[in-house]
């Protein structure tokens, strides 16, 4: 039974055979594995490119959502800064109130003359 395989010949324009390769046995299995890997790589890259092309609108939608979230984060930080300034103002007013109350306690209240 003849061995499975094939022969590759490189022929020049003059018709003379320059190289001749016999591919059979382990070389044939190695070639089949390389071809299978090449087909797998080309198929995977095609699927990835197709997925990217199909999801262009979705990525644009995600970008717009990210921008909205960044805007809301900036707004939240602005509100928090204003809230902190209001809290410090309220604390300052409480201190003024305590000072006024301590002053009022020390001042004698005049008697009402109508009684």
TORKOL-4160 file (C-alpha; in steps of 0.2 Angstrom, whole numbers, padded with zeros to 4 digits, m for minus):
115
<pt num="1" X="0000" Y="0000" Z="0000"/>
<pt num="2" X="0008" Y="0017" Z="m0005"/>
<pt num="3" X="0011" Y="0029" Z="0009"/>
<pt num="4" X="m0001" Y="0044" Z="0010"/>
<pt num="5" X="0007" Y="0061" Z="0006"/>
<pt num="6" X="0011" Y="0073" Z="m0008"/>
<pt num="7" X="0026" Y="0081" Z="m0017"/>
<pt num="8" X="0030" Y="0099" Z="m0018"/>
<pt num="9" X="0040" Y="0105" Z="m0033"/>
<pt num="10" X="0047" Y="0122" Z="m0036"/>
<pt num="11" X="0049" Y="0125" Z="m0055"/>
<pt num="12" X="0057" Y="0140" Z="m0062"/>
<pt num="13" X="0052" Y="0149" Z="m0078"/>
<pt num="14" X="0064" Y="0139" Z="m0088"/>
<pt num="15" X="0056" Y="0123" Z="m0083"/>
<pt num="16" X="0070" Y="0117" Z="m0072"/>
<pt num="17" X="0065" Y="0109" Z="m0055"/>
<pt num="18" X="0074" Y="0119" Z="m0042"/>
<pt num="19" X="0067" Y="0111" Z="m0026"/>
<pt num="20" X="0057" Y="0095" Z="m0023"/>
<pt num="21" X="0049" Y="0091" Z="m0006"/>
<pt num="22" X="0041" Y="0075" Z="m0001"/>
<pt num="23" X="0028" Y="0077" Z="0013"/>
<pt num="24" X="0022" Y="0061" Z="0021"/>
<pt num="25" X="0022" Y="0053" Z="0038"/>
<pt num="26" X="0026" Y="0065" Z="0053"/>
<pt num="27" X="0028" Y="0080" Z="0041"/>
<pt num="28" X="0011" Y="0077" Z="0034"/>
<pt num="29" X="0003" Y="0077" Z="0052"/>
<pt num="30" X="0013" Y="0092" Z="0057"/>
<pt num="31" X="0007" Y="0102" Z="0041"/>
<pt num="32" X="m0011" Y="0097" Z="0045"/>
<pt num="33" X="m0009" Y="0104" Z="0063"/>
<pt num="34" X="m0002" Y="0120" Z="0056"/>
<pt num="35" X="m0016" Y="0122" Z="0043"/>
<pt num="36" X="m0029" Y="0118" Z="0057"/>
<pt num="37" X="m0021" Y="0131" Z="0068"/>
<pt num="38" X="m0021" Y="0144" Z="0054"/>
<pt num="39" X="m0039" Y="0141" Z="0050"/>
<pt num="40" X="m0043" Y="0142" Z="0068"/>
<pt num="41" X="m0034" Y="0159" Z="0070"/>
<pt num="42" X="m0042" Y="0166" Z="0054"/>
<pt num="43" X="m0059" Y="0161" Z="0060"/>
<pt num="44" X="m0057" Y="0168" Z="0078"/>
<pt num="45" X="m0050" Y="0184" Z="0071"/>
<pt num="46" X="m0065" Y="0186" Z="0059"/>
<pt num="47" X="m0077" Y="0183" Z="0073"/>
<pt num="48" X="m0069" Y="0196" Z="0084"/>
<pt num="49" X="m0069" Y="0209" Z="0070"/>
<pt num="50" X="m0087" Y="0205" Z="0066"/>
<pt num="51" X="m0092" Y="0206" Z="0084"/>
<pt num="52" X="m0083" Y="0223" Z="0085"/>
<pt num="53" X="m0092" Y="0229" Z="0069"/>
<pt num="54" X="m0109" Y="0224" Z="0076"/>
<pt num="55" X="m0106" Y="0232" Z="0093"/>
<pt num="56" X="m0101" Y="0249" Z="0087"/>
<pt num="57" X="m0117" Y="0257" Z="0092"/>
<pt num="58" X="m0117" Y="0249" Z="0109"/>
<pt num="59" X="m0099" Y="0255" Z="0113"/>
<pt num="60" X="m0105" Y="0273" Z="0108"/>
<pt num="61" X="m0120" Y="0271" Z="0120"/>
<pt num="62" X="m0108" Y="0265" Z="0134"/>
<pt num="63" X="m0097" Y="0280" Z="0131"/>
<pt num="64" X="m0112" Y="0292" Z="0132"/>
<pt num="65" X="m0117" Y="0283" Z="0149"/>
<pt num="66" X="m0099" Y="0285" Z="0155"/>
<pt num="67" X="m0099" Y="0304" Z="0151"/>
<pt num="68" X="m0116" Y="0306" Z="0160"/>
<pt num="69" X="m0109" Y="0297" Z="0175"/>
<pt num="70" X="m0094" Y="0308" Z="0175"/>
<pt num="71" X="m0105" Y="0323" Z="0174"/>
<pt num="72" X="m0116" Y="0317" Z="0189"/>
<pt num="73" X="m0100" Y="0313" Z="0199"/>
<pt num="74" X="m0094" Y="0331" Z="0196"/>
<pt num="75" X="m0111" Y="0337" Z="0201"/>
<pt num="76" X="m0111" Y="0326" Z="0217"/>
<pt num="77" X="m0094" Y="0333" Z="0222"/>
<pt num="78" X="m0100" Y="0351" Z="0219"/>
<pt num="79" X="m0115" Y="0347" Z="0230"/>
<pt num="80" X="m0104" Y="0339" Z="0244"/>
<pt num="81" X="m0093" Y="0354" Z="0244"/>
<pt num="82" X="m0107" Y="0366" Z="0246"/>
<pt num="83" X="m0114" Y="0355" Z="0259"/>
<pt num="84" X="m0098" Y="0355" Z="0269"/>
<pt num="85" X="m0097" Y="0374" Z="0267"/>
<pt num="86" X="m0115" Y="0375" Z="0274"/>
<pt num="87" X="m0111" Y="0363" Z="0288"/>
<pt num="88" X="m0096" Y="0374" Z="0293"/>
<pt num="89" X="m0107" Y="0390" Z="0292"/>
<pt num="90" X="m0120" Y="0381" Z="0303"/>
<pt num="91" X="m0106" Y="0377" Z="0316"/>
<pt num="92" X="m0100" Y="0395" Z="0315"/>
<pt num="93" X="m0118" Y="0401" Z="0319"/>
<pt num="94" X="m0120" Y="0389" Z="0333"/>
<pt num="95" X="m0104" Y="0396" Z="0341"/>
<pt num="96" X="m0111" Y="0413" Z="0339"/>
<pt num="97" X="m0127" Y="0408" Z="0347"/>
<pt num="98" X="m0118" Y="0400" Z="0362"/>
<pt num="99" X="m0108" Y="0416" Z="0364"/>
<pt num="100" X="m0124" Y="0426" Z="0363"/>
<pt num="101" X="m0132" Y="0415" Z="0376"/>
<pt num="102" X="m0118" Y="0416" Z="0388"/>
<pt num="103" X="m0118" Y="0435" Z="0386"/>
<pt num="104" X="m0137" Y="0436" Z="0389"/>
<pt num="105" X="m0135" Y="0425" Z="0405"/>
<pt num="106" X="m0123" Y="0438" Z="0412"/>
<pt num="107" X="m0133" Y="0453" Z="0408"/>
<pt num="108" X="m0147" Y="0456" Z="0422"/>
<pt num="109" X="m0164" Y="0457" Z="0415"/>
<pt num="110" X="m0173" Y="0473" Z="0421"/>
<pt num="111" X="m0189" Y="0471" Z="0430"/>
<pt num="112" X="m0205" Y="0475" Z="0421"/>
<pt num="113" X="m0211" Y="0492" Z="0427"/>
<pt num="114" X="m0230" Y="0488" Z="0423"/>
<pt num="115" X="m0231" Y="0475" Z="0436"/>
